[in-house]
Structure formats: C-alpha cells, structure tokens
C-alpha cells in the first residue's frame, strides 16, 4: 500500500518489500542482515525503529496498519521464511528465554488486555537495560567469534542474563555466564551449519569458542556440526577418515601444472572482488602472490586477502594453510579460509593485523627497553609453542606406530600432532607485527610440516641456523631465528655473526661487547640461543620460554 506505520504497544515493525531488491543479490542479503541486527528501517529521509528490535520483512496483501492491528508475532510466516532454519535460529536466539506456548484462538481479542500490556511493559523496561557489565573481564570470546557472530552472541547472553538476573545488584556466578555463552554460541553454530551448505570451506570449519574466569577454552558444537555430522556408530576408523585440512578446496592437478608462470589479475583501491571484497589498500607483493587489505562486505570486517599468481603457488602451501586454520592463538595470525575467484585466481583470507613490523627495532633505528624486547620474544615463542608439535610425545607415538601398536585414540593424537606440527622457516623482523595486544607471527608462506623432507632452502639467510638439518625440517631453525631476533633488539640492531652470516663452528659476537650494561643472565641466554651448534642451543620453544620468563622476572 505504500503506507508505513508502527504500533508501539506491539513493539514490532511491519513494512513492505524493498523495491528492486531480490534476496539472491548481495545488497538484498545485507539489507536483511541490517534489519535483523538493528531493528531499524530507513527509506529516504524517514526512519522507523522498534525498541523491541523485531522486524518482520515481506510482502503484505493487506494494509500495514491492519496487519499490525489484527496480526500477531506467532502467525504463519511466508514459505521462504518458514523453511529457512537459519532464519529461525536467529529469531530464537534473539528472543532468549521466551517460552512460547501454543495459542488457543479463544484467547485472542481485538482489544488490548491487562496481561499483554503488562508483559509488553516488562519487556520494554528490560530492553532498556544491559547486564553485559557482569561479563567484563570474565567472559572471553575466541578470535573467530567476530563481527555479527559476536554481536549476536552478546545479545543472546545479555537477554538471558536480563531475564534471570534483572536487578543490576544481583550477582551472576561464572557457571551461569558459561551456560548463557554456550547457548548463545550453539545458536550461532547452527546458523553456521546452514551457511556451510553454501560454502563448506568458508563456514564449516569455523570453531566458535569461549572461556570464563580463566578456565579452559570451550569449543561449542551442535548436532549439525559438519565435523560431527556422521553418527558415531557410522564413522569409519580414524585411520580412514580424511584429515580436516583436506576440506580446503583443492585445485585440479592439470590446473596446477598449466598454471606455472601465470599471473593473477591486478586490482586497485576501490575494486570489489566477486561483489564481496572491497580493496582498501595494497599491502605488498611477493614472489608468487599479492596481499591486499580488504573489507569483507558480508561479514563487515577488514581482512587480509592474499591472491596467488597461480594454482601451483596456492597448492604449494595448501596443506600448511589447512594445519594453520586449526590453530587459534593470540600471537599467530588467524587463517579463515581459501577459495577461488570468479576469474579463476586462488586466494587466502586471513586476519588483518593493524600494527607495525619489528623491522625498524631490529635494525637499530628505533629501540625497545630490555623488558619490552623480552616480551616480544616471549610472544613469538608462545606462538611457536602453539605451532610446533610436542616432540617427545610425537616420538613415542611414532615408535608405537612403527610397531603397529597404536590404539584408535593414539592414532588420532598422532595424526593431530602431525597436522599441527609446523616449522615457520622464515622468522624475521618483517614477519613479526607489534600490536596493542602484543606481537603477532605472520606470513607462513614457506612453512613446512615437522619431518617433511627439505626440497628447497628458502628463508632469510641472516636468520637461518648454520647447522640446519638438510634432510628433514625440525623446530631448531625457528628457535635459532628467535635468538637472533632478540639479540638484534637488545644490541641496537647488531647481528650476532660478522657480516650477518651465521657460520658453523664460529662463535657469536659477545653481546656484552656491544652493550656492556646488558644483564649477564640475559647475555648468557642469547649466547646459547644463537650458538652455531644445535647441541648447545635450546631444544624446544617451551624450554626457551621458561628460561626467558625466569630472567625477565629478575630484571
């Protein structure tokens, strides 16, 4: 009818279709998401907002005012909405704690009643309050709960806490916050599973998790979760299941072979890739890829968009990307998904890091205090602890595997250690970003699995161990690089080896000759970390971390 209206007593907006927009278009999808998130509809200079935030969208064959007066929230929905389980999951999570009974027609009235007005006023008063204050410093969402996921989860937690603890002076125990957070993430998980039917590589492997009060992290699943979808009794043995990393899209071997030497499309600021990723900035270009800062117009988040020149370049790191996707760590860049543009170019989407590289601090142009330099090294070591495998346990399981003595659970553990066991291979100042929350390790372009054969000697020579194993990759090369990095931060950009060329059987330049005021225990630490003989160096990131934390506590 073209008429728009709002009946405040119902706290519901009903309006007609948005002209010229079909819901299979990106604009239509984003408009719908905006309605659901804000509860507000704008057209031209007019804007209508419902305090309740419940917005019913669709075509109405009746007058809008009549629909508001005679209709009710629990009436039949259009078929498209009725069959959209993701829509219902969102709606149910938006109305937490509302036990909706079946409605008997005899209860209906064309007039306002005391009970409906009283309840409407209760909801109206509650909507103006927030109980998220009790979650501050207690509830921590994982990095993958971002954008609309985080807003939706916070809304659900807030709604549940308001219904059960409406008084701001009421204390909410940790277990109740955890209960609300788990329910909120289960609802978002269900939405993700519906989205996974559209793109499994993008949505299906996103783990949603939280922690409360410093307790262990809890990953939330639902019955439809892609990884748990087959019933346990129908699952094949672990040894026959595909690894999670194999879910990443894989280029055809013929495409890989024919793409060698190819170049991807060039984009400039303002371009939009596949109607979704708007180019905001060109971050850099390497030997086989370009990196852009983009705005993901679906998620509303800034991301780093790595565009590979060829399918061969993407395939070379696909396994490592798969392993890295499973690592959620505050000091490791988060990998989200990989895919192929409509132009046929392979790409990788990662977290965009808003910070500065360590380069100017490592070359002596800028300086960090000793404790700050140690903190950077500890952050990088913390990241390596997350990506390196438990070498001792891996050795034990390897021996049992060779003896054909692995149980089902042990095989899964061995497979998990293999999948997660990465060597970065190129730790250097340019690959460490300083952010407000600490250092982040990024650019896993040439990362390899622990134990993989050495096929190429890549990396940056000043940070490569002089006695690197030339047959199999191991963690020693990363640990040596961290030692060199810390030496440079402490010694005004000076490299521990003459000419910045690590050599076998050569002593490092004593850091005390560069900085006489350097703490002796700290100097001893970098001497050991940068030694040319691996037998003298640290054997694990955890060992280095423990020693360095002890030294820092004494400074």
TORLUMDO-793814 format. One record per residue (C-alpha): residue in three letters; y, z, x. Coordinates in pm, whole numbers. Layout:
<"ALA" <Y Z X>>
...
//
This chain:
<"UNK" <0 0 0>>
<"UNK" <230 41 300>>
<"UNK" <317 396 189>>
<"UNK" <257 681 427>>
<"UNK" <253 1047 341>>
<"UNK" <146 1395 441>>
<"UNK" <29 1676 214>>
<"UNK" <93 1983 427>>
<"UNK" <-139 2205 224>>
<"UNK" <-435 1999 337>>
<"UNK" <-323 1970 699>>
<"UNK" <-468 1619 701>>
<"UNK" <-303 1284 767>>
<"UNK" <-439 975 595>>
<"UNK" <-290 638 680>>
<"UNK" <-389 278 651>>
<"UNK" <-507 35 914>>
<"UNK" <-308 -62 1222>>
<"UNK" <-219 -426 1164>>
<"UNK" <-354 -682 1405>>
<"UNK" <-578 -447 1599>>
<"UNK" <-954 -484 1592>>
<"UNK" <-1164 -198 1721>>
<"UNK" <-1356 -408 1967>>
<"UNK" <-1033 -453 2163>>
<"UNK" <-922 -216 2437>>
<"UNK" <-593 -145 2254>>
<"UNK" <-775 -51 1936>>
<"UNK" <-1010 183 2117>>
<"UNK" <-724 356 2296>>
<"UNK" <-525 389 1974>>
<"UNK" <-820 560 1807>>
<"UNK" <-868 794 2103>>
<"UNK" <-500 878 2095>>
<"UNK" <-518 962 1724>>
<"UNK" <-815 1190 1774>>
<"UNK" <-661 1367 2069>>
<"UNK" <-307 1423 1939>>
<"UNK" <-334 1426 1560>>
<"UNK" <-17 1216 1554>>
<"UNK" <55 867 1424>>
<"UNK" <368 671 1514>>
<"UNK" <493 338 1388>>
<"UNK" <834 212 1489>>
<"UNK" <1083 497 1474>>
<"UNK" <868 706 1240>>
<"UNK" <617 965 1350>>
<"UNK" <382 1181 1146>>
<"UNK" <197 1476 1293>>
<"UNK" <-58 1709 1137>>
<"UNK" <-71 2062 1269>>
<"UNK" <-442 2056 1195>>
<"UNK" <-490 1758 1421>>
<"UNK" <-746 1599 1187>>
<"UNK" <-668 1231 1139>>
<"UNK" <-864 1003 907>>
<"UNK" <-826 637 1001>>
<"UNK" <-930 340 793>>
<"UNK" <-857 101 509>>
<"UNK" <-788 256 170>>
<"UNK" <-816 69 -158>>
<"UNK" <-612 339 -327>>
<"UNK" <-263 475 -287>>
<"UNK" <-232 702 17>>
<"UNK" <-76 984 -188>>
<"UNK" <-352 953 -445>>
<"UNK" <-615 963 -174>>
<"UNK" <-465 1281 -32>>
<"UNK" <-445 1445 -371>>
<"UNK" <-790 1355 -501>>
<"UNK" <-996 1312 -187>>
<"UNK" <-1135 1580 39>>
<"UNK" <-1238 1606 403>>
<"UNK" <-1609 1608 325>>
<"UNK" <-1619 1292 118>>
<"UNK" <-1825 989 224>>
<"UNK" <-1694 807 529>>
<"UNK" <-1682 431 584>>
<"UNK" <-2014 295 708>>
<"UNK" <-1874 227 1058>>
<"UNK" <-1781 593 1094>>
<"UNK" <-2091 720 916>>
<"UNK" <-2321 550 1166>>
<"UNK" <-2117 638 1475>>
<"UNK" <-2283 952 1609>>
<"UNK" <-2032 979 1893>>
<"UNK" <-1753 999 1635>>
<"UNK" <-1935 1280 1453>>
<"UNK" <-1998 1468 1776>>
<"UNK" <-1627 1458 1849>>
<"UNK" <-1542 1572 1497>>
<"UNK" <-1794 1857 1504>>
<"UNK" <-1665 1977 1840>>
<"UNK" <-1309 1961 1711>>
<"UNK" <-1393 2192 1419>>
<"UNK" <-1591 2460 1607>>
<"UNK" <-1742 2739 1404>>
<"UNK" <-1678 2580 1065>>
<"UNK" <-1995 2629 865>>
<"UNK" <-1962 2355 606>>
<"UNK" <-2193 2416 306>>
<"UNK" <-2290 2154 53>>
<"UNK" <-2013 2124 -207>>
<"UNK" <-2102 2161 -574>>
<"UNK" <-1884 1934 -793>>
<"UNK" <-1833 2227 -1029>>
<"UNK" <-1627 2393 -757>>
<"UNK" <-1375 2109 -743>>
<"UNK" <-1039 2140 -910>>
<"UNK" <-734 1916 -928>>
<"UNK" <-515 2224 -875>>
<"UNK" <-461 2447 -576>>
<"UNK" <-677 2760 -570>>
<"UNK" <-632 3100 -409>>
<"UNK" <-926 3070 -169>>
<"UNK" <-833 2724 -42>>
<"UNK" <-471 2827 10>>
<"UNK" <-574 3148 185>>
<"UNK" <-813 2970 420>>
<"UNK" <-560 2697 487>>
<"UNK" <-308 2961 587>>
<"UNK" <-564 3132 815>>
<"UNK" <-638 2805 992>>
<"UNK" <-268 2724 1010>>
<"UNK" <-192 3057 1177>>
<"UNK" <-483 3025 1418>>
<"UNK" <-381 2675 1520>>
<"UNK" <-51 2807 1649>>
<"UNK" <-227 3045 1890>>
<"UNK" <-431 2995 2205>>
<"UNK" <-697 3205 2372>>
<"UNK" <-733 2989 2680>>
<"UNK" <-543 3259 2868>>
<"UNK" <-864 3464 2889>>
<"UNK" <-1037 3177 3074>>
<"UNK" <-780 3158 3354>>
<"UNK" <-944 3244 3685>>
<"UNK" <-1279 3295 3508>>
<"UNK" <-1387 2954 3375>>
<"UNK" <-1407 2666 3624>>
<"UNK" <-1496 2312 3514>>
<"UNK" <-1657 2077 3765>>
<"UNK" <-1455 1784 3900>>
<"UNK" <-1639 1542 3670>>
<"UNK" <-1509 1723 3362>>
<"UNK" <-1175 1544 3374>>
<"UNK" <-935 1354 3153>>
<"UNK" <-1031 1354 2786>>
<"UNK" <-1355 1538 2864>>
<"UNK" <-1163 1837 2999>>
<"UNK" <-911 1835 2713>>
<"UNK" <-1189 1818 2456>>
<"UNK" <-1389 2095 2625>>
<"UNK" <-1083 2320 2646>>
<"UNK" <-1004 2253 2279>>
<"UNK" <-1356 2349 2174>>
<"UNK" <-1361 2664 2390>>
<"UNK" <-1018 2758 2257>>
<"UNK" <-1126 2706 1896>>
<"UNK" <-1442 2914 1933>>
<"UNK" <-1262 3199 2105>>
<"UNK" <-983 3198 1844>>
<"UNK" <-1231 3219 1558>>
<"UNK" <-1430 3508 1709>>
<"UNK" <-1158 3691 1905>>
<"UNK" <-835 3603 1720>>
<"UNK" <-641 3906 1841>>
<"UNK" <-479 3848 2181>>
<"UNK" <-557 4209 2276>>
<"UNK" <-931 4163 2226>>
<"UNK" <-1134 4137 2547>>
<"UNK" <-1372 3842 2579>>
<"UNK" <-1678 3903 2803>>
<"UNK" <-1791 3649 3063>>
<"UNK" <-2114 3574 2876>>
<"UNK" <-1914 3475 2568>>
<"UNK" <-1691 3242 2768>>
<"UNK" <-2004 3089 2921>>
<"UNK" <-2154 3046 2572>>
<"UNK" <-1842 2864 2448>>
<"UNK" <-1820 2648 2762>>
<"UNK" <-2185 2547 2738>>
<"UNK" <-2149 2449 2373>>
<"UNK" <-1833 2251 2450>>
<"UNK" <-2000 2058 2732>>
<"UNK" <-2311 1994 2525>>
<"UNK" <-2092 1821 2267>>
<"UNK" <-1924 1612 2536>>
<"UNK" <-2265 1538 2689>>
<"UNK" <-2378 1397 2354>>
<"UNK" <-2071 1174 2346>>
<"UNK" <-2152 1055 2699>>
<"UNK" <-2504 963 2592>>
<"UNK" <-2364 743 2316>>
<"UNK" <-2131 580 2569>>
<"UNK" <-2426 528 2802>>
<"UNK" <-2567 271 2564>>
<"UNK" <-2261 64 2655>>
<"UNK" <-2277 122 3029>>
<"UNK" <-2552 344 3169>>
<"UNK" <-2428 316 3529>>
<"UNK" <-2081 434 3428>>
<"UNK" <-2154 714 3185>>
<"UNK" <-2521 805 3204>>
<"UNK" <-2511 966 3548>>
<"UNK" <-2204 1186 3493>>
<"UNK" <-2309 1551 3517>>
<"UNK" <-2091 1794 3323>>
<"UNK" <-2099 2149 3455>>
<"UNK" <-1906 2476 3476>>
<"UNK" <-1917 2820 3631>>
<"UNK" <-1786 3152 3501>>
<"UNK" <-1681 3454 3702>>
<"UNK" <-1804 3323 4036>>
<"UNK" <-2161 3282 3908>>
<"UNK" <-2377 2982 3993>>
<"UNK" <-2284 2642 3857>>
<"UNK" <-2450 2544 3527>>
<"UNK" <-2511 2176 3451>>
<"UNK" <-2528 2114 3076>>
<"UNK" <-2769 1863 2924>>
<"UNK" <-2869 1772 2572>>
<"UNK" <-3184 1624 2422>>
<"UNK" <-3047 1273 2454>>
<"UNK" <-2956 1300 2822>>
<"UNK" <-3066 983 2997>>
<"UNK" <-3235 1171 3278>>
<"UNK" <-3432 1386 3032>>
<"UNK" <-3486 1132 2755>>
<"UNK" <-3859 1075 2810>>
<"UNK" <-4055 1371 2674>>
<"UNK" <-4205 1581 2948>>
<"UNK" <-4559 1510 2839>>
<"UNK" <-4496 1134 2861>>
<"UNK" <-4326 1137 3200>>
<"UNK" <-4511 975 3489>>
<"UNK" <-4583 1179 3804>>
<"UNK" <-4275 1244 4019>>
<"UNK" <-4410 1015 4291>>
<"UNK" <-4399 724 4044>>
<"UNK" <-4056 787 3894>>
<"UNK" <-3760 578 4012>>
<"UNK" <-3502 767 4214>>
<"UNK" <-3178 841 4037>>
<"UNK" <-2990 629 4291>>
<"UNK" <-3182 325 4171>>
<"UNK" <-2995 340 3839>>
<"UNK" <-2695 190 4018>>
<"UNK" <-2658 -180 3941>>
<"UNK" <-2839 -389 4198>>
<"UNK" <-2734 -743 4295>>
<"UNK" <-2990 -1019 4284>>
<"UNK" <-3137 -1092 4631>>
<"UNK" <-3032 -1456 4601>>
<"UNK" <-2675 -1344 4528>>
<"UNK" <-2678 -1116 4832>>
<"UNK" <-2797 -1397 5057>>
<"UNK" <-2549 -1654 4928>>
<"UNK" <-2250 -1415 4934>>
<"UNK" <-2242 -1359 5312>>
<"UNK" <-1894 -1452 5434>>
<"UNK" <-1745 -1461 5084>>
<"UNK" <-1407 -1311 4993>>
<"UNK" <-1323 -1119 4677>>
<"UNK" <-1029 -1201 4452>>
<"UNK" <-685 -1082 4563>>
<"UNK" <-483 -856 4334>>
<"UNK" <-122 -740 4344>>
<"UNK" <52 -439 4193>>
<"UNK" <68 -479 3817>>
<"UNK" <-252 -681 3782>>
<"UNK" <-515 -544 3543>>
<"UNK" <-881 -595 3632>>
<"UNK" <-1108 -663 3336>>
<"UNK" <-850 -525 3095>>
<"UNK" <-911 -173 3225>>
<"UNK" <-799 -104 3582>>
<"UNK" <-427 -148 3646>>
<"UNK" <-336 -193 4014>>
<"UNK" <-80 72 4113>>
<"UNK" <-94 43 4491>>
<"UNK" <-282 -136 4768>>
<"UNK" <-426 144 4982>>
<"UNK" <-590 -54 5259>>
<"UNK" <-826 -325 5373>>
<"UNK" <-1133 -303 5593>>
<"UNK" <-1380 -544 5740>>
<"UNK" <-1560 -613 5414>>
<"UNK" <-1358 -452 5133>>
<"UNK" <-1013 -377 4991>>
<"UNK" <-911 -46 4837>>
<"UNK" <-661 -7 4554>>
<"UNK" <-512 286 4367>>
<"UNK" <-566 205 4000>>
<"UNK" <-506 356 3659>>
<"UNK" <-823 363 3451>>
<"UNK" <-672 284 3113>>
<"UNK" <-981 403 2927>>
<"UNK" <-1007 746 3090>>
<"UNK" <-633 779 3155>>
<"UNK" <-698 883 3517>>
<"UNK" <-597 744 3856>>
<"UNK" <-892 631 4067>>
<"UNK" <-960 460 4398>>
<"UNK" <-1102 110 4338>>
<"UNK" <-1295 -39 4631>>
<"UNK" <-1350 -413 4591>>
<"UNK" <-1625 -559 4810>>
<"UNK" <-1581 -906 4954>>
<"UNK" <-1945 -987 4888>>
<"UNK" <-2259 -870 4715>>
<"UNK" <-2404 -827 5064>>
<"UNK" <-2131 -577 5153>>
<"UNK" <-2199 -376 4838>>
<"UNK" <-2577 -388 4880>>
<"UNK" <-2544 -258 5237>>
<"UNK" <-2411 76 5107>>
<"UNK" <-2566 90 4759>>
<"UNK" <-2837 342 4848>>
<"UNK" <-2586 570 5017>>
<"UNK" <-2350 543 4718>>
<"UNK" <-2639 647 4497>>
<"UNK" <-2704 954 4710>>
<"UNK" <-2336 1045 4727>>
<"UNK" <-2295 1024 4349>>
<"UNK" <-2517 1329 4312>>
<"UNK" <-2301 1541 4541>>
<"UNK" <-2027 1736 4364>>
<"UNK" <-1832 1925 4626>>
<"UNK" <-1464 2020 4657>>
<"UNK" <-1442 1877 5011>>
<"UNK" <-1630 1550 4950>>
<"UNK" <-1468 1254 4775>>
<"UNK" <-1629 1214 4432>>
<"UNK" <-1809 885 4364>>
<"UNK" <-1810 786 3996>>
<"UNK" <-1981 450 3953>>
<"UNK" <-2023 96 4076>>
<"UNK" <-2018 -234 3892>>
<"UNK" <-1928 -600 3887>>
<"UNK" <-1603 -755 3765>>
<"UNK" <-1589 -1050 3527>>
<"UNK" <-1501 -1262 3833>>
<"UNK" <-1831 -1165 3994>>
<"UNK" <-1695 -921 4256>>
<"UNK" <-1875 -591 4317>>
<"UNK" <-1669 -272 4314>>
<"UNK" <-1692 104 4359>>
<"UNK" <-1489 364 4169>>
<"UNK" <-1418 694 4345>>
<"UNK" <-1184 987 4312>>
<"UNK" <-827 910 4419>>
<"UNK" <-717 1161 4683>>
<"UNK" <-348 1248 4667>>
<"UNK" <-279 1378 5017>>
<"UNK" <-214 1283 5379>>
<"UNK" <-455 1184 5653>>
<"UNK" <-520 1408 5952>>
<"UNK" <-421 1131 6193>>
<"UNK" <-74 1250 6297>>
<"UNK" <-203 1603 6354>>
<"UNK" <-494 1483 6566>>
<"UNK" <-277 1259 6786>>
<"UNK" <-26 1536 6858>>
<"UNK" <272 1401 6663>>
<"UNK" <250 1693 6422>>
<"UNK" <97 2035 6467>>
<"UNK" <-113 2287 6279>>
<"UNK" <-143 2655 6357>>
<"UNK" <-480 2753 6504>>
<"UNK" <-598 2913 6181>>
<"UNK" <-495 2604 5985>>
<"UNK" <-684 2380 6228>>
<"UNK" <-990 2602 6193>>
<"UNK" <-961 2584 5813>>
<"UNK" <-964 2204 5829>>
<"UNK" <-1277 2210 6047>>
<"UNK" <-1443 2460 5813>>
<"UNK" <-1372 2237 5513>>
<"UNK" <-1527 1936 5689>>
<"UNK" <-1827 2145 5795>>
<"UNK" <-1861 2268 5438>>
<"UNK" <-1871 1904 5327>>
<"UNK" <-2135 1824 5589>>
<"UNK" <-2346 2118 5476>>
<"UNK" <-2346 1954 5132>>
<"UNK" <-2444 1605 5252>>
<"UNK" <-2678 1697 5538>>
<"UNK" <-3033 1798 5444>>
<"UNK" <-3198 2129 5526>>
<"UNK" <-3361 2000 5845>>
<"UNK" <-3606 2291 5874>>
<"UNK" <-3732 2260 5517>>
<"UNK" <-3744 1880 5540>>
<"UNK" <-3963 1910 5849>>
<"UNK" <-4201 2146 5670>>
<"UNK" <-4235 1912 5372>>
<"UNK" <-4277 1609 5598>>
<"UNK" <-4572 1774 5769>>
<"UNK" <-4732 1858 5435>>
<"UNK" <-4671 1504 5310>>
<"UNK" <-4845 1355 5613>>
<"UNK" <-5140 1584 5539>>
<"UNK" <-5133 1472 5173>>
<"UNK" <-5082 1835 5073>>
<"UNK" <-4763 1815 4862>>
<"UNK" <-4757 1962 4513>>
<"UNK" <-4562 1787 4235>>
<"UNK" <-4270 2029 4275>>
<"UNK" <-4272 1992 4654>>
<"UNK" <-4270 1613 4626>>
<"UNK" <-3961 1632 4404>>
<"UNK" <-3799 1867 4655>>
<"UNK" <-3884 1633 4946>>
<"UNK" <-3752 1332 4753>>
<"UNK" <-3433 1518 4667>>
<"UNK" <-3377 1616 5032>>
<"UNK" <-3432 1254 5136>>
<"UNK" <-3193 1125 4871>>
<"UNK" <-2918 1372 4961>>
<"UNK" <-2970 1367 5335>>
<"UNK" <-2678 1162 5464>>
<"UNK" <-2511 1119 5802>>
<"UNK" <-2146 1019 5765>>
<"UNK" <-2141 841 6105>>
<"UNK" <-1763 791 6112>>
<"UNK" <-1588 1127 6103>>
<"UNK" <-1240 1077 6245>>
<"UNK" <-884 1183 6156>>
<"UNK" <-822 883 5926>>
<"UNK" <-1126 981 5718>>
<"UNK" <-1011 1337 5655>>
<"UNK" <-739 1389 5393>>
<"UNK" <-530 1704 5363>>
<"UNK" <-468 1806 5002>>
<"UNK" <-327 2110 4826>>
<"UNK" <-680 2245 4786>>
<"UNK" <-798 2180 5141>>
<"UNK" <-942 1893 5343>>
<"UNK" <-1147 1612 5185>>
<"UNK" <-1400 1398 5366>>
<"UNK" <-1395 1036 5254>>
<"UNK" <-1489 678 5346>>
<"UNK" <-1868 683 5356>>
<"UNK" <-1872 307 5425>>
<"UNK" <-2127 324 5705>>
<"UNK" <-2310 642 5603>>
<"UNK" <-2685 637 5658>>
<"UNK" <-2983 840 5544>>
<"UNK" <-3107 1100 5786>>
<"UNK" <-3407 949 5963>>
<"UNK" <-3312 589 5888>>
<"UNK" <-3356 353 6185>>
<"UNK" <-3045 267 6388>>
<"UNK" <-2972 -101 6326>>
<"UNK" <-2607 -116 6432>>
<"UNK" <-2388 105 6650>>
<"UNK" <-2094 141 6412>>
<"UNK" <-1836 416 6406>>
<"UNK" <-1532 503 6616>>
<"UNK" <-1621 539 6990>>
<"UNK" <-1399 842 7075>>
<"UNK" <-1585 1043 6810>>
<"UNK" <-1940 922 6886>>
<"UNK" <-2175 1155 7072>>
<"UNK" <-2260 1016 7418>>
<"UNK" <-2628 1107 7378>>
<"UNK" <-2676 977 7023>>
<"UNK" <-3034 902 6921>>
<"UNK" <-3059 523 6935>>
<"UNK" <-3373 509 6721>>
<"UNK" <-3307 735 6421>>
<"UNK" <-2986 874 6269>>
<"UNK" <-2954 1252 6275>>
<"UNK" <-2682 1507 6200>>
<"UNK" <-2585 1554 6564>>
<"UNK" <-2342 1262 6560>>
<"UNK" <-2139 1420 6276>>
<"UNK" <-2130 1765 6435>>
<"UNK" <-2004 1625 6765>>
<"UNK" <-1724 1441 6582>>
<"UNK" <-1610 1764 6413>>
<"UNK" <-1596 1932 6754>>
<"UNK" <-1378 1651 6894>>
<"UNK" <-1155 1665 6587>>
<"UNK" <-1099 2040 6622>>
<"UNK" <-1034 2004 6997>>
<"UNK" <-759 1748 6926>>
<"UNK" <-599 1967 6659>>
<"UNK" <-593 2268 6891>>
<"UNK" <-490 2081 7207>>
<"UNK" <-189 1879 7087>>
<"UNK" <-379 1552 7045>>
<"UNK" <-563 1566 7379>>
<"UNK" <-918 1423 7371>>
<"UNK" <-1189 1639 7534>>
<"UNK" <-1307 1350 7757>>
<"UNK" <-1100 1149 8009>>
<"UNK" <-977 825 7856>>
<"UNK" <-1118 935 7518>>
<"UNK" <-1459 806 7631>>
<"UNK" <-1744 1056 7584>>
<"UNK" <-1993 1011 7869>>
<"UNK" <-2342 1150 7930>>
<"UNK" <-2364 1424 8195>>
<"UNK" <-1986 1465 8207>>
<"UNK" <-1806 1793 8147>>
<"UNK" <-1526 1804 7892>>
<"UNK" <-1167 1883 7989>>
<"UNK" <-1149 2261 7958>>
<"UNK" <-925 2334 7658>>
<"UNK" <-773 2631 7843>>
<"UNK" <-625 2390 8098>>
<"UNK" <-445 2212 7814>>
<"UNK" <-350 2529 7627>>
<"UNK" <-356 2843 7836>>
<"UNK" <-277 3057 7529>>
<"UNK" <-584 2938 7337>>
<"UNK" <-815 3219 7224>>
<"UNK" <-1110 3242 7464>>
<"UNK" <-1378 3256 7193>>
<"UNK" <-1223 2955 7020>>
<"UNK" <-1214 2769 7352>>
<"UNK" <-1582 2852 7407>>
<"UNK" <-1661 2719 7061>>
<"UNK" <-1506 2376 7125>>
<"UNK" <-1667 2358 7471>>
<"UNK" <-2005 2396 7306>>
<"UNK" <-1925 2168 7009>>
<"UNK" <-1807 1884 7238>>
<"UNK" <-2074 1915 7509>>
<"UNK" <-2231 1588 7623>>
<"UNK" <-2584 1731 7594>>
<"UNK" <-2708 1786 7240>>
<"UNK" <-2927 2073 7358>>
<"UNK" <-2607 2266 7433>>
<"UNK" <-2436 2177 7103>>
<"UNK" <-2480 2329 6758>>
<"UNK" <-2781 2201 6565>>
<"UNK" <-2656 2234 6206>>
<"UNK" <-2328 2242 6017>>
<"UNK" <-2422 2583 5879>>
<"UNK" <-2462 2721 6232>>
<"UNK" <-2120 2586 6332>>
<"UNK" <-1964 2726 6015>>
<"UNK" <-2100 3075 6073>>
<"UNK" <-1973 3090 6431>>
<"UNK" <-1631 2947 6342>>
<"UNK" <-1580 3182 6047>>
<"UNK" <-1652 3479 6270>>
<"UNK" <-1394 3359 6525>>
<"UNK" <-1132 3296 6257>>
<"UNK" <-1173 3649 6121>>
<"UNK" <-1085 3786 6466>>
<"UNK" <-767 3580 6514>>
//
